[in-house]
């Protein structure tokens, strides 16, 4: 059980981290703004659609690329959306780093 206790302790530490606090602030701000939420949803939907196409071996057409680029430009101009995506990215980097630390310590990728 000590392993799970440490996992809960890590989760508490993450909740107190600057990355998580900034993510929560940005999330609350974007949820309070319908326009920002609409931009984010549209951006994510088109981004996921393009990535799924790439994973299935389909190169996106020029129209799809232009749509994603326009949305990306809009996201970068919209402070709340950009702040949210930046905060989310920083939090995901922390989580990825933690996963790498554990994976490396346990030699899980060594065959």
DOSETI-11307 format. One record per residue (C-alpha): x, y, z; residue number from 1; residue in three letters. Coordinates in Angstrom, 3 decimals. Layout:
<sites>
+----------+----------+----------+------+------+
:     east :    north :       up : resi : resn :
+----------+----------+----------+------+------+
:        X :        Y :        Z :  NUM :  ALA :
...
+----------+----------+----------+------+------+
</sites>
This chain:
<sites>
+----------+----------+----------+------+------+
:     east :    north :       up : resi : resn :
+----------+----------+----------+------+------+
:    0.000 :    0.000 :    0.000 :    1 :  UNK :
:    2.919 :    2.382 :    0.457 :    2 :  UNK :
:    3.191 :    2.663 :   -3.334 :    3 :  UNK :
:   -0.366 :    3.955 :   -3.618 :    4 :  UNK :
:    0.196 :    6.302 :   -0.709 :    5 :  UNK :
:    3.155 :    7.790 :   -2.594 :    6 :  UNK :
:    1.034 :    8.119 :   -5.727 :    7 :  UNK :
:   -1.594 :   10.065 :   -3.784 :    8 :  UNK :
:    1.156 :   12.167 :   -2.257 :    9 :  UNK :
:    2.491 :   12.917 :   -5.736 :   10 :  UNK :
:   -1.012 :   13.884 :   -6.875 :   11 :  UNK :
:   -1.302 :   16.298 :   -3.939 :   12 :  UNK :
:    2.104 :   17.772 :   -4.807 :   13 :  UNK :
:    1.037 :   18.225 :   -8.425 :   14 :  UNK :
:   -2.127 :   20.024 :   -7.314 :   15 :  UNK :
:    0.058 :   22.462 :   -5.400 :   16 :  UNK :
:    2.458 :   23.036 :   -8.302 :   17 :  UNK :
:    2.635 :   26.336 :  -10.152 :   18 :  UNK :
:    1.896 :   24.526 :  -13.425 :   19 :  UNK :
:   -1.342 :   23.071 :  -12.088 :   20 :  UNK :
:   -2.452 :   26.317 :  -10.438 :   21 :  UNK :
:   -1.877 :   28.227 :  -13.670 :   22 :  UNK :
:   -3.734 :   25.539 :  -15.624 :   23 :  UNK :
:   -6.723 :   25.819 :  -13.259 :   24 :  UNK :
:   -6.793 :   29.626 :  -13.529 :   25 :  UNK :
:   -6.620 :   29.468 :  -17.321 :   26 :  UNK :
:   -9.286 :   26.753 :  -17.414 :   27 :  UNK :
:  -11.677 :   28.806 :  -15.283 :   28 :  UNK :
:  -11.115 :   31.885 :  -17.426 :   29 :  UNK :
:  -11.778 :   30.045 :  -20.660 :   30 :  UNK :
:  -14.859 :   28.285 :  -19.275 :   31 :  UNK :
:  -16.310 :   31.676 :  -18.361 :   32 :  UNK :
:  -15.917 :   32.934 :  -21.935 :   33 :  UNK :
:  -18.223 :   31.345 :  -24.538 :   34 :  UNK :
:  -16.262 :   32.826 :  -27.431 :   35 :  UNK :
:  -12.995 :   31.396 :  -26.110 :   36 :  UNK :
:  -14.595 :   27.983 :  -25.519 :   37 :  UNK :
:  -15.968 :   27.974 :  -29.050 :   38 :  UNK :
:  -12.557 :   28.799 :  -30.521 :   39 :  UNK :
:  -10.887 :   26.106 :  -28.409 :   40 :  UNK :
:  -13.434 :   23.434 :  -29.318 :   41 :  UNK :
:  -13.229 :   24.252 :  -33.019 :   42 :  UNK :
:   -9.424 :   24.266 :  -32.917 :   43 :  UNK :
:   -9.252 :   20.933 :  -31.073 :   44 :  UNK :
:  -11.813 :   19.295 :  -33.345 :   45 :  UNK :
:   -9.969 :   20.280 :  -36.514 :   46 :  UNK :
:   -6.578 :   19.449 :  -35.006 :   47 :  UNK :
:   -7.738 :   15.977 :  -33.947 :   48 :  UNK :
:   -9.356 :   15.343 :  -37.319 :   49 :  UNK :
:   -6.111 :   16.268 :  -39.073 :   50 :  UNK :
:   -3.993 :   14.118 :  -36.727 :   51 :  UNK :
:   -6.317 :   11.124 :  -37.171 :   52 :  UNK :
:   -5.968 :   11.497 :  -40.914 :   53 :  UNK :
:   -2.194 :   11.603 :  -40.637 :   54 :  UNK :
:   -2.193 :    8.495 :  -38.450 :   55 :  UNK :
:   -4.251 :    6.647 :  -41.033 :   56 :  UNK :
:   -1.815 :    7.672 :  -43.761 :   57 :  UNK :
:   -3.916 :   10.422 :  -45.324 :   58 :  UNK :
:   -2.179 :   13.690 :  -46.057 :   59 :  UNK :
:   -4.520 :   16.622 :  -45.301 :   60 :  UNK :
:   -5.618 :   18.680 :  -48.283 :   61 :  UNK :
:   -4.726 :   22.357 :  -48.612 :   62 :  UNK :
:   -8.162 :   23.482 :  -47.406 :   63 :  UNK :
:   -7.812 :   21.526 :  -44.154 :   64 :  UNK :
:   -4.286 :   22.852 :  -43.630 :   65 :  UNK :
:   -5.488 :   26.422 :  -44.202 :   66 :  UNK :
:   -8.380 :   25.974 :  -41.748 :   67 :  UNK :
:   -6.057 :   24.700 :  -39.031 :   68 :  UNK :
:   -3.566 :   27.496 :  -39.737 :   69 :  UNK :
:   -6.311 :   30.154 :  -39.539 :   70 :  UNK :
:   -7.568 :   28.684 :  -36.289 :   71 :  UNK :
:   -4.023 :   28.492 :  -34.966 :   72 :  UNK :
:   -3.553 :   32.181 :  -35.781 :   73 :  UNK :
:   -6.861 :   32.977 :  -34.055 :   74 :  UNK :
:   -5.812 :   30.971 :  -31.001 :   75 :  UNK :
:   -2.522 :   32.876 :  -30.824 :   76 :  UNK :
:   -4.380 :   36.195 :  -30.983 :   77 :  UNK :
:   -6.960 :   35.215 :  -28.365 :   78 :  UNK :
:   -5.195 :   35.675 :  -25.034 :   79 :  UNK :
:   -7.363 :   33.373 :  -22.928 :   80 :  UNK :
:   -7.215 :   30.459 :  -25.369 :   81 :  UNK :
:   -3.468 :   30.835 :  -25.847 :   82 :  UNK :
:   -2.939 :   31.080 :  -22.083 :   83 :  UNK :
:   -4.985 :   27.911 :  -21.532 :   84 :  UNK :
:   -3.165 :   25.913 :  -24.208 :   85 :  UNK :
:    0.226 :   27.099 :  -22.926 :   86 :  UNK :
:   -0.687 :   26.187 :  -19.337 :   87 :  UNK :
:   -1.994 :   22.804 :  -20.456 :   88 :  UNK :
:    1.212 :   22.150 :  -22.412 :   89 :  UNK :
:    3.397 :   22.999 :  -19.387 :   90 :  UNK :
:    1.369 :   20.713 :  -17.114 :   91 :  UNK :
:    1.565 :   17.875 :  -19.643 :   92 :  UNK :
:    5.345 :   18.331 :  -19.848 :   93 :  UNK :
:    5.578 :   17.878 :  -16.068 :   94 :  UNK :
:    3.423 :   14.753 :  -16.237 :   95 :  UNK :
:    5.458 :   13.354 :  -19.138 :   96 :  UNK :
:    8.686 :   14.043 :  -17.252 :   97 :  UNK :
:    7.326 :   12.182 :  -14.216 :   98 :  UNK :
:    6.332 :    9.225 :  -16.374 :   99 :  UNK :
:    9.812 :    9.173 :  -17.933 :  100 :  UNK :
:   11.469 :    9.263 :  -14.507 :  101 :  UNK :
:    9.429 :    6.270 :  -13.327 :  102 :  UNK :
:    9.908 :    4.366 :  -16.591 :  103 :  UNK :
:   13.666 :    4.936 :  -16.534 :  104 :  UNK :
:   13.985 :    4.037 :  -12.841 :  105 :  UNK :
:   12.216 :    0.727 :  -13.429 :  106 :  UNK :
:   14.093 :    0.007 :  -16.669 :  107 :  UNK :
:   10.746 :   -0.639 :  -18.344 :  108 :  UNK :
:   12.000 :    0.076 :  -21.831 :  109 :  UNK :
:   15.083 :   -2.097 :  -21.625 :  110 :  UNK :
:   14.708 :   -5.471 :  -23.320 :  111 :  UNK :
+----------+----------+----------+------+------+
</sites>
